[in-house]
Amino acid sequence: DLGPYLHDVIYVKDCRVDFCEGCISRIRQAYLVAGPAPQEFPVEGDGVLHGSDYALHVHAAFPEETREEDRLWLLVETWDGERSQASWPLDFL
């Protein structure tokens, strides 16, 4: 298990995100970050998922030191503009 590391002046953790078969083509953008709930989708940069139709990769932004209330947040926006989010406690990583 590799912990967060310093990348372009912020701490990140590399993650792979898998969606159901056929789901990636419906996603306009997706964002993964650890900490408090994010308020907005970023335009570019760390936390934005990228990859192919088979698997997506992300440099998820992480706080240098996590707090008990921090969570891993996944935000997804479809091409129709629908936005969804899910979160998990960090202790599962």
C-alpha positions as CSV (number, residue, x, y, z in Angstrom):
1,D,0.0,0.0,0.0
2,L,1.5,3.3,-1.1
3,G,0.4,6.3,1.0
4,P,-0.1,9.8,-0.4
5,Y,2.9,11.4,-1.9
6,L,3.8,15.0,-2.8
7,H,3.0,15.8,-6.5
8,D,3.0,19.3,-7.9
9,V,2.8,20.9,-4.4
10,I,-0.1,18.8,-3.2
11,Y,-0.4,15.3,-1.7
12,V,-2.0,12.7,-3.9
13,K,-2.7,9.0,-3.9
14,D,-2.9,7.0,-7.2
15,C,-6.1,5.1,-7.6
16,R,-7.8,3.0,-10.3
17,V,-11.5,3.4,-10.7
18,D,-13.7,0.8,-12.4
19,F,-17.2,1.5,-13.6
20,C,-19.8,-1.0,-14.8
21,E,-19.5,-2.2,-18.4
22,G,-20.7,0.6,-20.8
23,C,-20.9,3.2,-18.1
24,I,-17.7,5.1,-19.0
25,S,-19.1,6.3,-22.3
26,R,-21.9,8.0,-20.4
27,I,-19.5,10.0,-18.1
28,R,-18.5,13.5,-19.1
29,Q,-16.2,14.0,-16.1
30,A,-15.4,12.3,-12.8
31,Y,-13.4,13.5,-9.8
32,L,-11.9,11.7,-6.8
33,V,-10.6,13.4,-3.7
34,A,-10.1,12.7,0.0
35,G,-11.1,15.0,2.7
36,P,-14.2,17.1,3.3
37,A,-17.0,17.0,0.7
38,P,-15.8,19.0,-2.4
39,Q,-18.0,22.0,-3.4
40,E,-17.3,22.1,-7.2
41,F,-16.0,20.0,-10.0
42,P,-12.4,21.1,-11.0
43,V,-11.8,22.1,-14.6
44,E,-8.5,20.2,-14.8
45,G,-5.7,18.9,-12.7
46,D,-5.3,16.4,-9.9
47,G,-8.4,14.5,-9.0
48,V,-9.8,14.3,-12.5
49,L,-10.2,10.7,-13.7
50,H,-8.6,9.9,-17.1
51,G,-7.9,6.7,-19.0
52,S,-9.7,4.4,-21.4
53,D,-12.9,2.5,-21.8
54,Y,-11.5,-0.2,-19.6
55,A,-10.1,1.5,-16.5
56,L,-9.7,5.0,-15.2
57,H,-6.7,6.4,-13.3
58,V,-6.6,9.4,-11.0
59,H,-4.1,11.2,-8.8
60,A,-6.6,11.8,-6.0
61,A,-5.8,14.8,-3.9
62,F,-5.3,13.8,-0.2
63,P,-4.7,15.9,2.9
64,E,-1.2,15.6,4.2
65,E,-2.7,14.3,7.5
66,T,-6.2,12.8,7.4
67,R,-8.8,13.4,10.1
68,E,-11.4,10.8,11.3
69,E,-14.2,12.6,9.5
70,D,-12.4,12.8,6.1
71,R,-13.8,10.5,3.4
72,L,-13.0,9.5,-0.2
73,W,-15.4,11.3,-2.5
74,L,-16.3,10.4,-6.1
75,L,-18.2,13.0,-8.1
76,V,-19.6,12.0,-11.5
77,E,-21.2,14.1,-14.2
78,T,-22.9,12.6,-17.2
79,W,-23.1,14.1,-20.7
80,D,-26.8,15.0,-19.8
81,G,-25.5,17.2,-16.9
82,E,-26.7,14.8,-14.2
83,R,-24.4,14.9,-11.2
84,S,-24.0,12.1,-8.6
85,Q,-21.6,11.6,-5.7
86,A,-20.6,8.8,-3.4
87,S,-18.2,8.7,-0.5
88,W,-16.4,6.0,1.6
89,P,-14.5,6.2,4.9
90,L,-10.8,6.3,4.3
91,D,-10.1,3.3,6.5
92,F,-11.0,1.0,3.7
93,L,-8.0,2.0,1.6
